[in-house]
Amino acid sequence: MDAARDDLTDETAAAASIAVAAAKAFADPVAVELGGAIFELGGTRSSLDRLNLHRHWRNARTHTLHDPARWKLQHIGRYVLNGQLPPRHGLL
């Protein structure tokens, strides 16, 4: 991100986009898994509405569905394997 900000070219923008996409692709399943682990750790009482712990799983799941990583994985693969730059817009 810093390199792209300091010297914005197609290549630095692509590298920054790929780095952010890779972080998102990694974080999505981890966030959902950790949200679910709250219930495993806390047992059935952790699902009580008054504790409001279900919001962590729900929020993580909502974010993974809103901006799915499966499209990012395609661009990451094309970039790594073929050197193809990802699209230069805010949707990656």
C-alpha atoms as one frame of an Amber mdcrd trajectory, in Angstrom:
protein
   0.000   0.000   0.000   2.796   2.424   0.872   4.669   1.720  -2.361   1.512
   2.301  -4.394   0.819   5.528  -2.541   4.374   6.810  -3.028   4.642   5.859
  -6.721   1.307   4.927  -8.253   1.731   2.857 -11.389  -0.261  -0.014 -12.810
   2.214  -2.451 -11.257   2.235  -0.917  -7.757  -1.557  -0.592  -7.787  -1.832
  -4.248  -8.806   0.557  -5.390  -6.075  -1.389  -3.412  -3.463  -4.717  -4.786
  -4.710  -3.406  -8.341  -4.636  -1.996  -7.895  -1.115  -5.343  -6.622   0.181
  -7.249  -9.358  -1.662  -4.960 -12.036  -0.203  -5.473 -10.698   3.315  -9.253
 -10.712   2.814  -9.225 -14.226   1.342  -7.285 -15.455   4.379  -9.284 -13.543
   6.988 -12.789 -14.530   5.817 -12.803 -18.208   6.805 -10.795 -17.478   9.947
 -13.315 -14.859  11.113 -16.258 -17.215  10.587 -14.427 -20.050  12.331 -13.542
 -17.885  15.322 -17.096 -16.587  15.523 -18.317 -20.177  15.665 -15.651 -21.105
  18.222 -17.280 -18.705  20.677 -20.217 -21.105  20.875 -17.967 -24.148  21.229
 -16.045 -22.502  24.040 -19.019 -20.975  25.828 -21.452 -23.844  25.384 -25.188
 -23.426  24.892 -25.422 -20.460  27.260 -23.222 -18.440  24.911 -26.132 -18.279
  22.465 -28.357 -16.365  24.882 -29.672 -13.113  23.428 -28.708 -11.150  26.527
 -25.033 -11.994  25.934 -25.273 -10.945  22.275 -22.269 -13.096  21.319 -23.966
 -14.317  18.161 -23.292 -10.926  16.635 -19.629 -11.848  16.086 -20.440 -14.842
  13.905 -23.256 -12.963  12.140 -21.058  -9.944  11.410 -18.203 -12.086  10.109
 -20.563 -14.096   7.913 -22.229 -10.960   6.560 -18.863  -9.496   5.559 -17.816
 -12.709   3.814 -21.029 -12.773   1.808 -21.004  -9.063   0.995 -17.538  -9.181
  -0.563 -16.889 -12.811  -1.520 -13.271 -13.956  -1.631 -13.835 -16.449  -4.451
 -13.531 -13.642  -7.023 -10.405 -12.372  -5.351  -8.809 -15.821  -5.516  -9.196
 -15.849  -9.294  -7.395 -12.521  -9.644  -4.688 -13.570  -7.177  -4.106 -16.756
  -9.174  -3.949 -14.951 -12.511  -1.513 -12.424 -11.060   0.779 -14.999  -9.451
   0.715 -17.577 -12.242   0.480 -15.435 -15.369   1.468 -11.942 -14.271  -1.958
 -10.679 -15.325  -2.749  -7.416 -13.556  -6.074  -7.343 -11.710  -8.739  -4.830
 -12.739  -7.943  -1.370 -11.490 -11.128  -0.408  -9.705 -12.519  -0.675  -6.210
 -14.248  -4.009  -6.740 -11.239  -6.251  -6.162
